[in-house]
Amino acid sequence: MGIERGEGTGRTVTLPYEGEDLGRRPHVAVVFCDKVGALVVASPLLRGLRERYPDLTLDYFGGERMRELEEASRLVDWRFSLFGPAQALEDLPAWLDERRKIAGDYALAINLEFDPIAARACGLIHPRFMAGPWIDPASGARVEPPREGIDGLWHDVWNRPDLMQDYPVLETQFIAEIFGNLARVQADFTRPEAPTAAPPFPTPPILIATGGNRSAKLWPTAYWLTVVRWLRREGQALGLLGAAPAEQQAAYHAADVDAAVIAAGAIDLRGTLTLPQVAGALRLARAFVTVDNGLMHLAAAVDTPTVALFGASPRRIWAPPRPSVHILEPSNPCSLCEENRFRNEACLLPVHQCMDSIEPHRVIAALERLLV
């Protein structure tokens, strides 16, 4: 049910979106988080909107760290850093006024982010139709999506193994397909995309990325060294991708392993490339080895042959369903992260059972197949 509020001399109502036609030249807002993989997993939804409405104007509300990708995307007309700037919500109303003068009122807003900042922003966007939660700025009331039909997904646990039994419309549990169904958008959800740019210098044919936003995702340093040393013995040059070293240490927990693989012969590319250039380097690479992280999604978007290590991660919703992505899982899995809804930052066991049981010889065997 929508909430009425004053708007000039009239009254408008924001209604839950059920796939209604948005008319000619619709102005649409998509709100998501400030993470590398966000724009990539949202890209099928954005492309589906453009395919349905060729004269669409699409504003993307993301974050300052992902500005490079958002500005370079062919799917985005205008973008705003909702995450990062301290005054983002204070600055947003004036920015929205300018956008309405150019492209008209917002016909639809799609909130893919569960942060309260995103819900507040959607209230300020004040669309005719809303997909996702929002907060009415006049009353402060939080408005949740309906619980019936496919909208029940907004309130469900997306990683549970029996989810597709309750929502037979889903062909996979991949997050891009879940988003698309919630937004009533038809698209090929297995085909993500990302903007690319040529790297400013030659990059190695083998690339690796060791960091993740939870330390529970990390692969042991000794295992990385086994793979790096094998690649070097095979005469392969390899490069280490990631954020600039200070950010990599603060946000992605990989400072020790990064120092070790650089000492073992990996070329340090961290922080030397823009995100579109990282995508360009991945496109040129013969193989990429990574834990579950945003760079994995960039690689999937450009079809890089990828070995992705999934242990303490919700594979059902985050593993890209691309033929180029080869998933390796633990031979001795643990269920504790899933039982805790992956909210634990670190491993919950004295021994890192899941990631320790993705043995390096399995990664080397996968690389041998890719490098034939």
Secondary structure as GFF3:
##gff-version 3
##sequence-region A 1 372
A	DSSP	beta_strand	4	7	.	.	.	ID=ss1
A	DSSP	beta_strand	10	13	.	.	.	ID=ss2
A	DSSP	beta_strand	15	16	.	.	.	ID=ss3
A	DSSP	beta_strand	27	31	.	.	.	ID=ss4
A	DSSP	alpha_helix	36	52	.	.	.	ID=ss5
A	DSSP	beta_strand	57	63	.	.	.	ID=ss6
A	DSSP	alpha_helix	67	72	.	.	.	ID=ss7
A	DSSP	beta_strand	78	83	.	.	.	ID=ss8
A	DSSP	alpha_helix	88	103	.	.	.	ID=ss9
A	DSSP	beta_strand	108	111	.	.	.	ID=ss10
A	DSSP	alpha_helix	116	125	.	.	.	ID=ss11
A	DSSP	beta_strand	129	131	.	.	.	ID=ss12
A	DSSP	beta_strand	134	135	.	.	.	ID=ss13
A	DSSP	beta_strand	142	143	.	.	.	ID=ss14
A	DSSP	three_ten_helix	149	155	.	.	.	ID=ss15
A	DSSP	alpha_helix	163	166	.	.	.	ID=ss16
A	DSSP	alpha_helix	175	182	.	.	.	ID=ss17
A	DSSP	beta_strand	206	209	.	.	.	ID=ss18
A	DSSP	three_ten_helix	215	217	.	.	.	ID=ss19
A	DSSP	alpha_helix	221	233	.	.	.	ID=ss20
A	DSSP	beta_strand	238	240	.	.	.	ID=ss21
A	DSSP	alpha_helix	245	252	.	.	.	ID=ss22
A	DSSP	alpha_helix	255	263	.	.	.	ID=ss23
A	DSSP	beta_strand	267	268	.	.	.	ID=ss24
A	DSSP	alpha_helix	275	284	.	.	.	ID=ss25
A	DSSP	beta_strand	287	291	.	.	.	ID=ss26
A	DSSP	alpha_helix	294	301	.	.	.	ID=ss27
A	DSSP	beta_strand	306	309	.	.	.	ID=ss28
A	DSSP	alpha_helix	315	318	.	.	.	ID=ss29
A	DSSP	beta_strand	325	328	.	.	.	ID=ss30
A	DSSP	alpha_helix	336	339	.	.	.	ID=ss31
A	DSSP	alpha_helix	353	356	.	.	.	ID=ss32
A	DSSP	alpha_helix	360	370	.	.	.	ID=ss33
###
